[in-house]
Amino acid sequence: MAEITASLVKELRERTGAGMMECKKALSETNGDIDAAAEALRKSGAAKADKKASRVTAEGRIAVAQADGKAVLVEVNSETDFVAKDENFVAFTDAVAQAALASGATDVDALKAATLPSGETVEDARAAAIAKLGENIVVRRIASITTGNNVAAYSHGGKIGVLVEVAGGDVEFARGIAMHVAAMNPPYNKAADVPADFVAKEKEIELAKMSDKDKQKPAEILEKIIGGKIAKIVNEVSLYGQPYVLNTDQSVEQAAKAAGADVVGFTRLAVGEGIEKVVEDYAAEVAKAMQV
């Protein structure tokens, strides 16, 4: 039987991220064949990954990639913010975004089957990352744009990602709009995009808020009062109606006009939105562990 040296164990640990005892055992079982040992650890790591699949992944990172009129956002989730900041997790998410861009994948299933430069699929790399980092990791969402117009892909601290398509203007203006969307999170692009039922409900609310004295005013006066309030609300919920964050003296609509641009559309993703987070009581968890 081949000698299992400390340097061989160290090499396998660095290669796989597995524990020292696991590496030593794998090398012993494969008679010192480091490639076979790595494969064995990979298989056992995948098995461990399956056990972690039910864990809530509400943290993570939005990775972006962009080239030649194409841009993508990919949300990859982890269980904790600690892992989300780990350099291995960051490298994995960046690689997934690049794979999404290169493959043209438009949904998560297609992205999981996409190939990384290493030759492994995104799904295989995900399983390896789970084994290495010890947490459930989920490739949750992808958003993409392919167009002949100007495109901006912007990430704010890895927690918010934005794609923007702009006809006319330039790339810098598109990036400015992406930063605005990240900061202000407008639900709609332009006033015309605001749903009629939303406007009707807001009118109903504004009318209910009015005093009995105001309600007695002539219909045309009442309509003007409510119309002004609704116009303000519509501006607040539409990109074009909001003050532009890079120049609050202008609305986004005015800034777009000055730039000779038209915002065609945008997508904004925030890490963990829509996921029910588990609130951990660490004191209770430690107390429980001590009783075992």
RABELCOR-V926226 format. One record per residue. RES is the residue in three letters. D_CENTER is the distance of its C-alpha to the mean C-alpha in Angstrom with 1 decimal. Layout:
# RABELCOR-V926226
RES/D_CENTER ; RES/D_CENTER
This chain:
# RABELCOR-V926226
MET/49.2 ; ALA/47.2 ; GLU/46.8 ; ILE/43.3 ; THR/43.1 ; ALA/40.9 ; SER/39.6 ; LEU/38.6 ; VAL/36.8 ; LYS/35.0 ; GLU/34.0 ; LEU/32.6 ; ARG/30.7 ; GLU/29.1 ; ARG/28.4 ; THR/26.9 ; GLY/25.8 ; ALA/28.0 ; GLY/30.5 ; MET/34.0 ; MET/36.0 ; GLU/33.8 ; CYS/34.2 ; LYS/38.0 ; LYS/38.4 ; ALA/36.6 ; LEU/38.8 ; SER/41.8 ; GLU/41.1 ; THR/40.6 ; ASN/43.6 ; GLY/41.7 ; ASP/39.8 ; ILE/36.6 ; ASP/34.9 ; ALA/36.0 ; ALA/35.0 ; ALA/31.4 ; GLU/31.3 ; ALA/32.7 ; LEU/30.1 ; ARG/27.3 ; LYS/28.8 ; SER/29.2 ; GLY/25.7 ; ALA/24.4 ; ALA/26.7 ; LYS/25.3 ; ALA/21.7 ; ASP/22.9 ; LYS/24.2 ; LYS/20.9 ; ALA/19.2 ; SER/20.0 ; ARG/18.4 ; VAL/15.7 ; THR/12.3 ; ALA/10.7 ; GLU/9.7 ; GLY/7.7 ; ARG/5.6 ; ILE/3.4 ; ALA/6.6 ; VAL/8.8 ; ALA/12.2 ; GLN/15.0 ; ALA/18.8 ; ASP/21.6 ; GLY/20.2 ; LYS/17.2 ; ALA/13.6 ; VAL/10.4 ; LEU/6.6 ; VAL/5.5 ; GLU/3.4 ; VAL/6.5 ; ASN/8.1 ; SER/11.4 ; GLU/14.2 ; THR/14.7 ; ASP/13.5 ; PHE/16.4 ; VAL/15.1 ; ALA/11.6 ; LYS/13.9 ; ASP/16.2 ; GLU/17.1 ; ASN/17.2 ; PHE/13.6 ; VAL/12.5 ; ALA/14.9 ; PHE/13.7 ; THR/10.1 ; ASP/11.8 ; ALA/14.3 ; VAL/12.0 ; ALA/10.6 ; GLN/14.3 ; ALA/15.5 ; ALA/13.5 ; LEU/15.1 ; ALA/18.4 ; SER/18.7 ; GLY/17.7 ; ALA/15.9 ; THR/14.6 ; ASP/13.8 ; VAL/12.7 ; ASP/16.4 ; ALA/17.3 ; LEU/14.5 ; LYS/15.9 ; ALA/19.3 ; ALA/18.5 ; THR/20.4 ; LEU/19.5 ; PRO/22.2 ; SER/23.5 ; GLY/24.6 ; GLU/22.7 ; THR/20.2 ; VAL/16.5 ; GLU/17.6 ; ASP/20.5 ; ALA/18.5 ; ARG/16.1 ; ALA/19.4 ; ALA/20.8 ; ALA/17.9 ; ILE/18.5 ; ALA/22.1 ; LYS/21.8 ; LEU/19.4 ; GLY/20.9 ; GLU/17.9 ; ASN/16.2 ; ILE/13.2 ; VAL/11.3 ; VAL/9.5 ; ARG/8.2 ; ARG/7.0 ; ILE/7.9 ; ALA/9.1 ; SER/12.1 ; ILE/15.1 ; THR/18.5 ; THR/21.2 ; GLY/24.3 ; ASN/23.2 ; ASN/21.5 ; VAL/17.7 ; ALA/15.4 ; ALA/11.9 ; TYR/11.0 ; SER/8.8 ; HIS/10.2 ; GLY/10.7 ; GLY/7.5 ; LYS/6.5 ; ILE/6.1 ; GLY/5.8 ; VAL/8.9 ; LEU/11.2 ; VAL/14.8 ; GLU/18.0 ; VAL/21.2 ; ALA/24.8 ; GLY/27.2 ; GLY/26.7 ; ASP/25.2 ; VAL/22.0 ; GLU/22.3 ; PHE/22.5 ; ALA/19.4 ; ARG/17.5 ; GLY/19.2 ; ILE/18.0 ; ALA/14.3 ; MET/15.0 ; HIS/16.8 ; VAL/14.1 ; ALA/11.7 ; ALA/14.7 ; MET/16.4 ; ASN/14.0 ; PRO/16.9 ; PRO/16.9 ; TYR/19.1 ; ASN/20.1 ; LYS/23.9 ; ALA/26.6 ; ALA/27.5 ; ASP/24.1 ; VAL/24.6 ; PRO/26.0 ; ALA/29.7 ; ASP/29.4 ; PHE/27.2 ; VAL/29.9 ; ALA/32.7 ; LYS/31.3 ; GLU/30.9 ; LYS/34.5 ; GLU/35.6 ; ILE/34.1 ; GLU/35.6 ; LEU/39.0 ; ALA/39.0 ; LYS/38.4 ; MET/41.4 ; SER/44.7 ; ASP/47.6 ; LYS/49.4 ; ASP/46.6 ; LYS/46.5 ; GLN/50.2 ; LYS/49.6 ; PRO/50.4 ; ALA/47.8 ; GLU/47.1 ; ILE/46.6 ; LEU/44.3 ; GLU/42.2 ; LYS/41.8 ; ILE/40.8 ; ILE/38.2 ; GLY/37.1 ; GLY/36.5 ; LYS/34.3 ; ILE/32.3 ; ALA/31.8 ; LYS/30.4 ; ILE/27.9 ; VAL/26.9 ; ASN/26.4 ; GLU/24.2 ; VAL/21.8 ; SER/21.8 ; LEU/20.4 ; TYR/23.9 ; GLY/25.7 ; GLN/23.8 ; PRO/25.3 ; TYR/23.5 ; VAL/21.9 ; LEU/23.5 ; ASN/26.8 ; THR/27.3 ; ASP/30.8 ; GLN/29.3 ; SER/27.2 ; VAL/24.4 ; GLU/26.9 ; GLN/29.6 ; ALA/27.5 ; ALA/26.5 ; LYS/30.2 ; ALA/31.3 ; ALA/29.0 ; GLY/30.3 ; ALA/26.8 ; ASP/25.3 ; VAL/21.6 ; VAL/21.2 ; GLY/17.8 ; PHE/14.2 ; THR/10.7 ; ARG/8.3 ; LEU/4.9 ; ALA/5.1 ; VAL/4.7 ; GLY/7.6 ; GLU/8.8 ; GLY/11.7 ; ILE/12.2 ; GLU/15.6 ; LYS/15.7 ; VAL/19.0 ; VAL/21.0 ; GLU/22.9 ; ASP/26.5 ; TYR/27.1 ; ALA/30.8 ; ALA/31.5 ; GLU/29.8 ; VAL/32.0 ; ALA/35.1 ; LYS/34.6 ; ALA/34.2 ; MET/37.4 ; GLN/39.3 ; VAL/38.7
